[in-house]
């Protein structure tokens, strides 16, 4: 829940640990918010399946600002500035960037 709006986030990963699917659902079915989060999930999943690294989505969505924002119902994330920021912070925690080799 973010700013009183209930939702859920589910992700799936390949055996290798690489993120392959994002499903973010917020708001009431049929609402603008539900439609936009569904479209965002579809766009990210399509990008991941096409080879876009998870880090690219984290970098682009982190610190985006729009409502809903505030304290999510997640003890690991004390504050988010938008749904995009929540998604980026969650993915950063659950799918950290690989260590770059020198």
SEDO-996260 format. One record per residue (C-alpha): residue number from 1; residue in three letters; x negated, y, z negated. Coordinates in Angstrom, 3 decimals. Layout:
<node nr="NUM" rest="ala" px="X" py="Y" pz="Z"/>
...
END
This chain:
<node nr="1" rest="unk" px="0.000" py="0.000" pz="0.000"/>
<node nr="2" rest="unk" px="-1.284" py="3.441" pz="0.939"/>
<node nr="3" rest="unk" px="0.561" py="6.599" pz="-0.123"/>
<node nr="4" rest="unk" px="3.625" py="4.512" pz="-0.992"/>
<node nr="5" rest="unk" px="3.773" py="2.752" pz="2.384"/>
<node nr="6" rest="unk" px="3.573" py="-1.021" pz="2.190"/>
<node nr="7" rest="unk" px="1.574" py="-3.040" pz="4.664"/>
<node nr="8" rest="unk" px="-0.868" py="-5.849" pz="5.111"/>
<node nr="9" rest="unk" px="-4.114" py="-6.561" pz="6.895"/>
<node nr="10" rest="unk" px="-5.175" py="-9.961" pz="8.168"/>
<node nr="11" rest="unk" px="-8.350" py="-10.761" pz="10.054"/>
<node nr="12" rest="unk" px="-9.742" py="-13.884" pz="11.674"/>
<node nr="13" rest="unk" px="-13.312" py="-14.830" pz="12.464"/>
<node nr="14" rest="unk" px="-15.048" py="-17.415" pz="14.608"/>
<node nr="15" rest="unk" px="-17.104" py="-20.212" pz="13.076"/>
<node nr="16" rest="unk" px="-20.149" py="-17.965" pz="13.595"/>
<node nr="17" rest="unk" px="-18.575" py="-15.377" pz="11.287"/>
<node nr="18" rest="unk" px="-17.952" py="-12.884" pz="14.082"/>
<node nr="19" rest="unk" px="-14.661" py="-11.023" pz="13.740"/>
<node nr="20" rest="unk" px="-12.218" py="-12.075" pz="16.475"/>
<node nr="21" rest="unk" px="-8.807" py="-10.758" pz="15.434"/>
<node nr="22" rest="unk" px="-7.315" py="-7.845" pz="13.475"/>
<node nr="23" rest="unk" px="-3.652" py="-7.636" pz="12.475"/>
<node nr="24" rest="unk" px="-2.721" py="-4.439" pz="10.619"/>
<node nr="25" rest="unk" px="0.979" py="-3.992" pz="9.825"/>
<node nr="26" rest="unk" px="2.339" py="-0.880" pz="8.145"/>
<node nr="27" rest="unk" px="5.762" py="0.619" pz="7.758"/>
<node nr="28" rest="unk" px="9.178" py="-0.636" pz="8.742"/>
<node nr="29" rest="unk" px="9.486" py="-2.698" pz="11.950"/>
<node nr="30" rest="unk" px="10.512" py="-0.417" pz="14.791"/>
<node nr="31" rest="unk" px="9.061" py="2.699" pz="13.192"/>
<node nr="32" rest="unk" px="6.458" py="4.861" pz="14.908"/>
<node nr="33" rest="unk" px="3.884" py="3.925" pz="12.270"/>
<node nr="34" rest="unk" px="4.521" py="0.200" pz="12.792"/>
<node nr="35" rest="unk" px="4.182" py="0.617" pz="16.542"/>
<node nr="36" rest="unk" px="0.946" py="2.566" pz="16.289"/>
<node nr="37" rest="unk" px="-0.668" py="0.122" pz="13.862"/>
<node nr="38" rest="unk" px="0.360" py="-2.759" pz="16.116"/>
<node nr="39" rest="unk" px="-1.198" py="-0.968" pz="19.100"/>
<node nr="40" rest="unk" px="-4.397" py="-0.289" pz="17.114"/>
<node nr="41" rest="unk" px="-4.605" py="-3.967" pz="16.116"/>
<node nr="42" rest="unk" px="-4.129" py="-5.065" pz="19.719"/>
<node nr="43" rest="unk" px="-6.764" py="-2.626" pz="20.991"/>
<node nr="44" rest="unk" px="-9.340" py="-3.725" pz="18.414"/>
<node nr="45" rest="unk" px="-8.658" py="-7.439" pz="18.992"/>
<node nr="46" rest="unk" px="-8.942" py="-6.961" pz="22.764"/>
<node nr="47" rest="unk" px="-12.228" py="-5.107" pz="22.310"/>
<node nr="48" rest="unk" px="-13.632" py="-7.782" pz="19.992"/>
<node nr="49" rest="unk" px="-12.737" py="-10.532" pz="22.448"/>
<node nr="50" rest="unk" px="-14.437" py="-8.507" pz="25.173"/>
<node nr="51" rest="unk" px="-17.672" py="-8.338" pz="23.205"/>
<node nr="52" rest="unk" px="-17.443" py="-4.995" pz="21.411"/>
<node nr="53" rest="unk" px="-19.290" py="-5.295" pz="18.087"/>
<node nr="54" rest="unk" px="-17.300" py="-4.789" pz="14.885"/>
<node nr="55" rest="unk" px="-19.700" py="-1.972" pz="13.951"/>
<node nr="56" rest="unk" px="-18.443" py="0.101" pz="16.892"/>
<node nr="57" rest="unk" px="-14.916" py="0.110" pz="15.476"/>
<node nr="58" rest="unk" px="-16.175" py="0.812" pz="11.961"/>
<node nr="59" rest="unk" px="-18.207" py="3.799" pz="13.178"/>
<node nr="60" rest="unk" px="-15.328" py="5.274" pz="15.186"/>
<node nr="61" rest="unk" px="-12.577" py="4.818" pz="12.591"/>
<node nr="62" rest="unk" px="-14.528" py="5.732" pz="9.445"/>
<node nr="63" rest="unk" px="-13.585" py="9.137" pz="7.973"/>
<node nr="64" rest="unk" px="-10.649" py="9.712" pz="10.340"/>
<node nr="65" rest="unk" px="-8.046" py="11.883" pz="8.623"/>
<node nr="66" rest="unk" px="-4.287" py="11.565" pz="8.921"/>
<node nr="67" rest="unk" px="-1.380" py="10.407" pz="6.772"/>
<node nr="68" rest="unk" px="-0.849" py="8.085" pz="5.089"/>
<node nr="69" rest="unk" px="-3.977" py="8.602" pz="2.996"/>
<node nr="70" rest="unk" px="-4.917" py="8.252" pz="-0.650"/>
<node nr="71" rest="unk" px="-5.559" py="5.408" pz="-3.046"/>
<node nr="72" rest="unk" px="-4.825" py="2.040" pz="-1.458"/>
<node nr="73" rest="unk" px="-3.719" py="-1.004" pz="-3.409"/>
<node nr="74" rest="unk" px="-7.262" py="-2.407" pz="-3.103"/>
<node nr="75" rest="unk" px="-9.687" py="-2.372" pz="-6.054"/>
<node nr="76" rest="unk" px="-12.696" py="-2.378" pz="-3.699"/>
<node nr="77" rest="unk" px="-11.569" py="0.811" pz="-1.923"/>
<node nr="78" rest="unk" px="-10.743" py="3.660" pz="-4.309"/>
<node nr="79" rest="unk" px="-9.712" py="6.212" pz="-1.650"/>
<node nr="80" rest="unk" px="-9.060" py="6.285" pz="2.093"/>
<node nr="81" rest="unk" px="-8.491" py="9.240" pz="4.393"/>
<node nr="82" rest="unk" px="-6.225" py="7.349" pz="6.843"/>
<node nr="83" rest="unk" px="-5.203" py="3.881" pz="7.976"/>
<node nr="84" rest="unk" px="-8.155" py="3.940" pz="10.361"/>
<node nr="85" rest="unk" px="-10.491" py="4.767" pz="7.493"/>
<node nr="86" rest="unk" px="-8.956" py="1.970" pz="5.393"/>
<node nr="87" rest="unk" px="-9.479" py="-0.494" pz="8.222"/>
<node nr="88" rest="unk" px="-13.074" py="0.661" pz="8.763"/>
<node nr="89" rest="unk" px="-13.940" py="0.435" pz="5.057"/>
<node nr="90" rest="unk" px="-12.336" py="-3.004" pz="4.757"/>
<node nr="91" rest="unk" px="-14.166" py="-4.326" pz="7.827"/>
<node nr="92" rest="unk" px="-17.431" py="-2.873" pz="6.538"/>
<node nr="93" rest="unk" px="-17.000" py="-4.811" pz="3.291"/>
<node nr="94" rest="unk" px="-15.867" py="-8.084" pz="4.856"/>
<node nr="95" rest="unk" px="-17.970" py="-8.076" pz="8.039"/>
<node nr="96" rest="unk" px="-21.210" py="-6.227" pz="7.233"/>
<node nr="97" rest="unk" px="-23.554" py="-5.252" pz="10.025"/>
<node nr="98" rest="unk" px="-26.209" py="-7.810" pz="10.877"/>
<node nr="99" rest="unk" px="-29.716" py="-6.989" pz="9.708"/>
<node nr="100" rest="unk" px="-31.640" py="-5.478" pz="12.595"/>
<node nr="101" rest="unk" px="-34.900" py="-7.170" pz="13.430"/>
<node nr="102" rest="unk" px="-37.993" py="-4.928" pz="13.887"/>
END
